[in-house]
Amino acid sequence: MFKRSFKYTDVPDPLKIQLEAEAEQFAYKIRTEIGVPLDQPLDIIEIIEEKFNVYVLQIKDLKVSGFVRMSGKQKLIFINASEPLGRQYYTAAHELCHILRDLNKVKEHEKLDENEKKDAINKMEFFANKFADYFISPREALAKSVIDTGITNFNEIKPKHIFTIQDKFKTSYRQTVRMLNKIGVLSDSQRDDLSSVSNANDPDFLINLMKDAGYNPLLSLPLAESRVPDKFINSIKSNITNNRISTKKIEYLKGILSIDFNSEDGPHNE
Ligand SMILES: [Zn+2]
């Protein structure tokens, strides 16, 4: 469920404006509820795992960007660890939105006819993306990060300033540029100019630019291996010990996680 789709053209423009405003307010409401200030960046994976008791599994070579699964009563977010890390964090926030607001709608959607269902899913996906935008980088925090760069004339913003800001929010380069345009810091032509250094056909160009400017390109790179939280592995091990898990499920998890649950250490990293 909730496989990521990028066809939002079916959401009418006026509705997009309305949904975006709602998603922004929802993102701030959730931040406030969990006590994360609106003027600060956050560690999305840590927040999801600690504040919402949801495990985030970053798995290499998933066929999609991310999805939500239930393991008994435990909610899991699967993220494609082969995508750039900045994008993985964005996907994590997107999936969190589905958990907070959409999980109970799945049954309602089943009652709709095909077109109504498509509309409902398009709206839901659009909303989850806007939630991710503002949950990760609220206007207030983003504005503060621009001021912190010491720039007094926004026309002078260069890729290195974007690198500094994206390092704070753990966002991709393109996403950072897009958000700065959204809050009025970058004009549309500046956005297009700055975005042009990030090209899917030549990802090394941006990576080298970052390295040359003295920045770590981690956010533009995939994870070297899958990352599964220790808590999750321990809960599976305990279920195995207490015979609370089927052999079929253990085999499934072994396959997807490349973990031998009988050994002491999984291949997870920090
Ligand atoms: Zn989604």
Boltz pocket constraint, residues with backbone or C-beta under 6 A from the ligand:
constraints:
  - pocket:
      binder: B
      contacts: [[A, 2], [A, 3], [A, 4], [A, 5], [A, 94], [A, 98], [A, 124], [A, 125], [A, 128]]
      max_distance: 6.0
